[in-house]
Amino acid sequence: MQFTDLKAQYAALKSSIDARIQRVLDHGQYIMGPEVAEMEQALSRYTGAKYCIAVASGTEALLIALMALGLKPGDEVITTPFTFAATAEMIVLAGATPVYVDIEPDTCNIDASLIAAAITPRTRAIMPVSLYGQVADMAAINALAAQHGLAVIEDAAQSFGAGYQGRKSCNLSTLGCTSFFPSKPLGCYGDGGAMFTNDDALAQACREIRVHGQSGRYQHTRLGVGGRMDTLQCAVVLAKLERFEWEIQRRLALGERYSRLIRDSGAPVQLLAVRPDRDCVWAQYTVMVDDRARVQQALQAAGVPTAVHYPKPLHHQPAYAAGQNAGSCPHSIRAAQRVLSLPMSADLSEADQDRVVAALAAALVPATA
């Protein structure tokens, strides 16, 4: 059983992917070839955002977004400690300081009700993470940001395709940043990412920053990075877009089926809540269990692969712990001890899903005996 079945996805899209790649090999424009603009236009239409800027990775997208906002040393960016390191990593690389706010214990997303207390005169932006494929409470976050004159950057690395109050993830804030890492809901075959905005000036800044700050060839008007997405990777994304909507619907259905099967099994598992005004595309189908190490070992013995996203909150990580109160954000600490991700992809079979849930229930029997 595959944790993420990319082989089955490729088999379903082989002719389209191969043809798209061959087209790039034939025209030879490997950097900023026509597929880059084609993909940007397609993703702009999909999200409803005015602008899409393709970049080298989801991590690079976060950095460019922060650079486009003109952050300076001493500035602060409010975010969650329960996320992949890239979220805080880019804040620090941009010269700013991450300020951590705890998560909602039932969704694992940043708790919007706690953000106001973290705002200081140095706060420049809020960076919520759409963890596991579900968007945070962006309406509340945007309202608070507007009240204080702050930018909002959605770290949507795991949520491309997700819906929130009738709109798409990545088109919910000042800037949206996503990743096309192969295992994401929409992935390429290497690194890749994209940024989304409706702001003309920010879009222009992001375009210039991704090509070493150039407004024209060898005209360097601002500090930039080498942040372009390869043409070949854009070609792969374009091919995958052909059945992306089917994949999203499949992810939604599989997520609901997982939750139903686990509830019916009676296993002592905490399921993540999905708020009624949004959905979750389940970049990872994640649950919470006690005695996680033992449960993982039992699942491994049953042939079921698992992963932990993520085992240590950022304010406990050596690179980001300086000046932090290790006891703060208790829900994040607790989640890091209990989260467990199960096999998930659009091509997961219901038979394999049944096997996963049966093995999970069996692994938890000793805990209930």
N, C-alpha and C positions, 0 to 999 in steps of 0.2 A: 504494500500500500504506500502511495506517495503522500507526503505531507501537503505538497502543492503539485498537482499533476500537470506540469507544463508539456509533457510528452503527448498526452491526449489532446491538449489544446492545439499543439502544432499539427498533429495528424488531421484534425478537423479543418485547419486553415492552411495546410501545406501548399496547395497550388497558388493561393493568393500571396502568401508570404514569400514563396520562392520567386514568383513573378515580380513582386515589388522589389526584392533584393536584386534580381537580375537586371531590372531597369536601371537601378543605381550603378551597378557594375558596368552597364553599357554606356551610360552618359558620363560616368567618371567624376561627377561633382560631389566628392565625399564630404566636403565642408560647405554648409549653407547652400546645398543643392535645392532643386525645386520642391522636393518632398518636405523640406522644413516649413516653408510657407504654406504648403498644402495642408500639412498637419495642424499648423497654427490656426488656419481658417476653419478647419473641421472641428477642432476643440473649442474654438470661440463660439461656433454655432451651437455646439452641444451644451456648453455651460450657460450660454446667454451673455457671457462677458464680452465687452467691447474689444478687448485685446487679449491675445495669448502670445506669450514669448517663450519659445522653446529654449531650454538650457540643459547643461550637461548632466544634472542630477537634481533630485529633490533637495539635497543638501545645498547645492549651489543656488537653487532657487531662493532658499531662505536667506543666504548671505547677500545675494543681489538685492533682494527686497529690502533688507536692512540698510544696505549701502545707498539704495535709491532714496531712502527716507533721510539720509544725511546724519546718521547717528554719530555722536561724539563721545570721547572718553568721559565717564561719569554719568552718562545717560543710563536709564534703567528700562528694561523690557520685562513685563509681567508674563509669566508662563507657568506651566505645570511641571513638577519634578517627575511625574510618572509618564515618561516618554522615552524614545530613543535619544541617545546622547546628542545627535545632530542638532536638535532644537536649541539646547543651551550652547553647544559648541559654536554655532554660527553667531549667536548673540555676543559671545566673548570675542570671537575673531573680528567682529565688526567694531569692537572697542567698547561695547556696552556691558552692563551688569545684569545677569538674570535675577529676577525676584520671583520666588516660587510661591504659588498659591495651591492649596490642597485640592483634591479631586472629590467629586461626588462618589460616595462608596458604592452606589448601585450601577453607575455608568462608566466609571473610571475616567470621565472627562473632567476638565477643570470646573470647579464650582464657581459659577458666575457671581453668586451672592457674596463671595469672599474677596472679590477683586477690589472693590472700592477701598477697603481698609489697607490695601497694599500700595495704593497710588500715593506718590510723593511729588514734590515739585520737579524731581529729576525724571519722572516717568515719561517716556516718549511713545511707547507702543505696548499693545497687548498681543500676545501670540498664543491663542488657544490651539490645541491639537485635536484633530478629529480622530480619536483613537479607535482602533479596531474597525473603522469604517462608518462610525456614527458621528455626526457633527455635534459640537458643543452647543450651548444655549446662545447662539450668535445674536439673537435679537436683544437680549439683555446686555450682552457684551458690547454690541455696537452702540446701544443707547448710552451706556456708561462712558464709552470712548468719546462719543459726540459731546457729552456733558463736560468732559475734561480736555477736549481738543487733542485726542490721541488717535494714532493710526491703529488699525487692527490687521494683523497678518494671520490668515488661517493656515496652519500647518496641516495641509490636507494630503499628506503623503500616503495615507491609508484609505482615503475616502472618495477618490474620484468616482463619480457616478451616483453618489449618495444624494438624497433629497432632503430638504429642510424647508418647511412652510411653503412648499410649491416652487422652490428654487433649487439650483444645483450647488453642491459643494464646489468651492473655488470661485464662486460668484456671489459671495455673501459678505464681503468686507473690503477694506482698502486694497488689499492684495491677497490673492490665494496662491499657495505653492503646493505642487504635487510632485510625486515621484513615479517614474516608469521602471523602477527596479523590477526584474522579471517576475517576482512573486506578487506584485501589487495587483489590484483589481484590473488595471490596464497597464500592462508591462511590455517592455521591449526586450531585447536579447543582450543587454549590457546595462550601462547606466544611462539615465535620461530623466528629464523632468520638464516642468512647465510652470509658468507664472501667469496669473490672470488679474486684470484690473480694468476698471472703467475710467481711470484717470489718465488723460492725455499726457501730462507731464511725467507721471510715474512710468508709463509705458515707454516713453522715449528714453528716460533715464535707464530703465532696465535693459533696453536694446543696446544702448551704448556701453553699459557696464559689462555686458556679456562678451563684448568684443574689445576688451582692453580699454574701455572708455572712449572709443572712437565715435565721433559724429560723422566722419567721413574717412576715407582711406588715409591713414597716417595723420589724422587730425584728432589728437587725444585731448578731449575737452574735460574729462573727469577721470578719477581713479577707477580702474576696472579690473576685470579678471578674464582668464580664458575660459569662458563658460558656455561655449556653443554645444548644442546637441548634434551628434553626427547624423548625416543624411541617412545612412543605413538604418540607424535606430528609428528615425522618423518613418521610414518605409515600413518597418515592422509594426509600429503603432497603427499606421494607416490600414494595414491588412487586418489587424486585430479589431479595428473599429467596425468591420463588416458584421461581426456577430456580438459586439459588445453589449448591446441592449439585451440580447438573449442571455448573455452571461450574467448581467446584473439581475435580471429577473430570476435566474437560476440560483444565484447567491442568496437572494432574499428568501426564496422558497426553501433552500437547504437550511438556512439559518432558522427559519420557523420550524422546520421539521426536526432539526437537532434539539431545539428547546422543548418541543412537544414530546419527543422520545425520552429525553432526560427526565422531564417531569413525570412521565408515565412510568419510568423505571423505578421511581421512588428513591433514587440515589441521593445522598446528602450533598448536593452540588448547588452552589449559588450561581444562578444565571444572571447575565448582565441585562439590565433594563434597557429597553428601547423606547424613547419618549414618543407619545402619540402624534406629535407634529413633525416627525422625521422618520427616516428609516436607517438601516445599517447594512452596508454592502459586505460586511464581514471579511475584511482583508485578512483577519484572523478570527476564527470562531473561538472565543476565549470564555472560559468559565473560571470559577474560584472553588478550590477544594482545600481541605485541611490535610496535613501530612503529605504535601505535594510530592516529595522525593519518592516516597513509597508508592504512591499512585502512578507516577511516571515509570517506575521500574516494572510495575505490574503490567502496564500498557505496553511497554517495550517487549516484555516477555510474550505478550499476546500478538505481537507483530503490528502494533499501532504506534506510529511515530507521533511525537508531541514536541512542543517548544514552549519556552517561557518568554513572554513579552510584557514586562521586563523584570529581571530578578532583583534589581537594586535601584531605588529612586535616585535622581540626579544629585540631590543634596547629600547623598551618602557616597557618591563617586569621588575618588581622590582628586580628580581634575577640577571638580566643581564644588567641593565641600568647604573651601576656605570662606570663613566668615558666616557660615550657615549654622543654624541651630539644628543639630542632628535629630532632635525630638519633634521638630515641627512637621507639619503635613502628615499626621498619623494615618489618615486613610490611604495615602500613597504608600506608606511603609507597610501597612497591612496588606494592601493589594499585591505588592511586590512579593510577598511571602506566599500568596495563595493562587495567583493567576496561572492558568494552564491553557495553552492553545492546542486545539485538536485539528486533525486534517481538514482542509477546506480549500476548495476550488470549484469553479463552475462545472467541471467534469467529474466531480466526486459522485460515485454511484450510490444509489440508495442502499444497495447491499453492503457496500463498505461502510456507509454511515451507520447501518444497523450493527455491524461488527464493532465499530468504535464505541457506540453507546453500551452495547452488551459488555464489552471489556471494561469500560469505565464503571458500570454498575457493579461488576464482579470485583473490581479492585477496591471498591468502597464498602463491600460487605463486612470485612473485619472491623471497620470503624463503627458499624451500627450493631454489631453482634453483642 
